[in-house]
Amino acid sequence: MVHRAFFFISMFLLIFGPKSNGWLDVVSLTSSFLLVIHFFFYNGTHIPVTAKHRMSLVLAAFAVLLAYASGHLLANPDASNYQVLRFGRVIVNFAGIGCLISMYFRRYGEQASRVILQHLFGCLVAHAVVMLTMYYSHSFRDLIVNQVVQADPDSRTYLAKLTGYRIAGLTDSWDALSGLQCLGLLMIPLLLTNNVGISYTLAICSAPLLIFSVAISGRTGFVTAAVLFPLALGFSEFRRLYRAAIVASAIGIVGLLAVTGPLRTSVLAALEESSLGRTFAMFGWNASVKESPGGQMSETFWSILHEHYFLPETWSVFVWGSGGSGRDTWDYIAADNGLVLNLHNLGIGGFLLIYSLVAACWLSGWRLRCHDRALAGVCVIAVSLMLLIDFKVMYMFSRNGFSVMMIPVLTCWFKSTPGSDRIAPVTDRFTAAATLSSPFRPGIVTGAGRRMPMAAHQRMSLASEAGRSS
């Protein structure tokens, strides 16, 4: 029970750890803490060879991006250090996530992937509860905004956060958080139809919370849910899908009542200036664009497509990039999406390297679909979700989105390692010492410190017994 609580809290902080006062990054602190815990208490060696190889390649790619960004900063000292800090944080966070996944497999053995999916779903539901409480309680919202997150009072979004116009939870994003929360909705059919251990009662109770959390944070979650829902059904077990249809019906009824039923006539007027009203406006009930403390109330995706996607104006920027953040006065880019910003900031080489890594992560889940449908589905959906969000606002390597994407990806890497489905959970120091050299491959450690496969050990034992009997 203590281990489950520790793992769950660690995962929650890796995903939703706030960045207090603009510099105290709880996600990076948690990653560093997990690195220390893994090194001292798990001996730092319990990562399978295949997973370690893949992690090394990814870390090498991030190191290249870090070196490239550092070169830009050295060439132009007046430039922003945003890219250097970005990839430095990504390296630390990636290592911390890898240590957490390693500890899961070390503790729970072949059940680790199920526990990880349960905890990932639980983290999204828990954050939905935090968002719901912030929406209804001004004192709690004031506590989160001013004491936990410590938002800048001079920020243009501060008033909107404090008044509850839009709820960002423990993060500093709105629309991106809406897409992030919809992952919980997309996980429900996968978890219910693939024997992951989530009860129908929990799913039915969690669905309205997740829908509400999506609605009060932005409109992106509804769009991404509609696009990715067929993919979630494709990874579901169709023989049990009729049971999930009951949950889907309950979700549909709640959503229908929320957007077209009595709530529309009785509550819509009171919610017009809130984040819920902003979401309702997306569906066409209020087509006008209103000015608000947080900016414009509605913006169509057509305007985003026509105005926010363009190539660099010069070949030097296209090839080498500017090395900035896209928000400085000297390199301001009038776009928010990750495709344009990464191309302008890092050049075509960095752009291709980033999205090649994303494609490799997507394939990691796809290749596991015949072995573990639930894990493969969550991995594919999480990576696809980050791509869709990145298509609107740069979110691929954000603190929250990166953790949500890499947790299932790294779990797939551990799970796809030969013999990883036969790992036995460690319960004492003797077992841990006996399986130190290869935790995912049962065997016997000889006196010389070498590992002998279990089958070979049994054959030698039978041969020695036959020799003694003869």
C-alpha angles and dihedrals in degrees: 000000000000091000092050091051092048093049093046094049091046092052092047091052091046089056106032104019106140127234101230120208091352096287113049101088109193091187092059092043090052091048091051091048091051090050090056093045092049093049098048103033102028096036092237093259105091098101116110117243096245094047091045090052093051092045090050091053092050092047089050090052091050089047089054090051090048092050091047092051090046090053090054090050092050091048092049111028091181091061124102119268090218096114093047092052091043097057093037089057091045091056092051093045093047091052091048093051090049091053092050093050090047090054091049092055092042091054104036104027115195091001092059096098091053092050091047092053091047091051093045090053090045092053091054092048092046091052089048088057090051090051092048091051091049090051095055102031118063093188092053091046090051089050093052097042099043104027109025104030092020094206118203109261089212092057117111090232097050097090092047090052094046095048093046094242086140127006118225096173112202092338133078097232134082116186091031090052089051089057091045093054092050088067087077090057092048091050094057099080090043095051095043097049100041102054097250093148102256112136123226090237091057091047094050091048093046097048097071090047091052093046091051093048090052092049097050094048104046150297100271093084094061092049095048091045091054092048097046100037093089088053090053090051090049091059093045123101103254094203088065096033093100089068091050087051087069090057091044090052091051090049091048093050092050091048092046093051090046096054108024109016133078091307089070095061100033104037107022094083092055093045097045094104094041133084090265090056090051089054092048089052089061090065092059103258090116108027096173121100113235131196114236139167088270097047129259118004099220137018125178123230089233091066089049092052094048100042108027104053119075142128126251115277096228132048092230092060091044093053103033105016127223096267092224135108098255090242102079121102092245096051105022113163117199094221138083104197122105096232094063097036095049091047093050096042101041105021128231093302095055090041093055093044093053096049093040087060089049091050091050090052090051092051091050089065095040093054091054095055094103093049104041114007096183095051093041091049094050090047094050093044093047093052092044090049092053089050092052092049090046087054088067105027129010102263107133097106098024118133094253102034095045092056094047090051099043098045094069092034094056090043088056090051092052092043095049092054110112108262095010091120089061098056115130118217116252114242104165143020093255092058091044091053092046093054098037099115096053116005096182096052115065115221147117124283110221126216090263090060094253124131119240117197114247093241092053091048091052092049091051091048092052091047092051091049091050090051093051093048092050 
